[in-house]
Amino acid sequence: MLQKLLKVLAAWKEPFNGCKGLSVKKPRIFCYGASCDHPPVADTPALYLKDVMFRYAGTESMVLNNVSVSIQPGEKVALVGPNGAGKSTLMKLILGLEKLESGTINIYGHNAASCRHRVAMVPQKSSIDWSFPVTVRQVVLMGRYVHLGWFRRPSVADIAAVDRAMEAMEIADLASRQVGALSGGQQQRVMLARTLAHDADLLLLDEPLNHVDIATQELMFHTIESLCKEGKSVLVSTHDLGILTVHFSRALFLDKSIIADGPVKKVLTPENIARAYGFEFHKEGELKPWLNG
Amino acid sequence: MVEWIMEPLGYSFFLRGLFAGLAVSVACGMLSGFIVWRGMAFLGDALAHAILPGIVVSVMFGFSMFLGAMGAAVVSVVAIGAITGQRGFKDDTAIGVIFTGAFALGIVLMNRVSTFKDLSHILFGSILGVGTGDVTAIAAVALIVVIMVSLFYKELLVTSFDPTHAIAIGLSPTVIQYGLLFLVAATTVISVQTVGVVLVLALLVTPAAAASLLSKNLPVIIVMSIGFAAFSVLAGFYASYYLDLASGAAIVLTLTLVFSAVFAMAKVKAGLLRKQ
């Protein structure tokens, strides 16, 4: 508690202004608003991870071990791996929600911990209070908050960005509905619309296919496709291996460390799947339908 | 009828009380939506009880009751924050421990102060007893609550709906939560004079509970909450004057009646919709 309080006090040194030069070690709160924006550095990867190590406080085992990845602008990458592989943790680290133990995460040439405008995430839905009385429009508008910062109200341009995002996700007719009253697919569209309104250059989608109807899936992949054509980069975590061959050219196979990285067909070899999912511990007969299918 | 309404307005104590009550209802209505939908009802109740020792101490040593109550509220909030998370305790456990302890301390202190015979107005409120200084303080706090909630509305919204997104864009939900708790504590303190420690929770929770039956949009809920709270203060006030009822109880009872009426209305409406 005292530590928490001290952290908060330390952060007050630079409360409402920019966060340029904010190092990883300093607390990352109050870095909020347009004054904190870091424009992309030319000719740098959209996402650059080098020797990333992470474990949760008070635990022994590493969740991520020596993860190094580079994703270029315009790339669309699938992040696959078994449950507990560290997919969500990796996304949280990129988003700056957890503190790195060691290593580097850069987004367009800037330290990920201070670069909030260039990256946005469609989270797993469990972290959200869906019963809270907010409308679809208000939630999509939250995507603009990162550019607004303290005390500023949304401008005409912000409202226009929100309208565009809702139209792109075909939810404009739901604008005044309470988000909790929507179906799973519609809720996922709202979250994607919020991410579009954020206007980030690097998009993270954490298991976006869970509980989502086919129409939403198609709309989602269509949107991702056109974002990539605009030069934005997208990282999608999924345990649905079937979707990969259709929609992605590059896949990362993560199981605490990167097991494979490259074209989907090269990554999804029976050996890699077996290694990541631990199939070698089962009887050989059980494996056959999986590997042949 | 007009005479019936105008008559008590001739008394300055009535006017003062009414103005204080309306200011309190604005502050409570402003926060009520957040308290209900962020699940802070129990915490609000705890705060109301935990300020008792602060009030008693301020009377013992003759300093501002507001400062005493705020001090006790801040200490309680920090203590609850410190216990929450220890060995996996949830916040309701921490709240339960702190609030009962603080309230018991307040009662013990009350017993020790022999000159302090009638503290029942703290427990149950005495809106007709508010002085000019109290009214100024109440109005100031209400104004601060309105300004702060308006200034930080979008931050309150995003930390309530999706704390993860809030952190991702550089906001600390913890800091926003403490800020909100501070406003709730200040509002509780000013509400105590109108309805008392025991019933203050009604003003913090019931308005938004009733409003949420009618709308699922927070700004609408906030406006309706202020309306319901103000109406209850007004109606409870006149009831208290004409029927010689305890003012706090009359206000809270009116609020509960409003909720019941809205609840019944919503049920009937839902039933009619289903038939169609």
Interface residues (C-beta under 8 A of the other chain):
Chain A: M1 K4 V8 A11 C19 R28 I29 F30 C31 Y32 G33 C36 L95 G96 L97 R116 A120 M121 P123 S127 I128 D129 S131 F132 P133 V134 T135 Q138 V139 M142 Y145 V146 L148 W150 F151 S176 Q178 G180 A181 R194
Chain B: G33 W37 R38 V78 G81 A82 L151 K154 E155 L157 V158 S160 F161 D162 P163 T164 H165 I167 A168 I169 G170 L171 S172 T174 V175 S212 S215 K216 N217 L218 I221
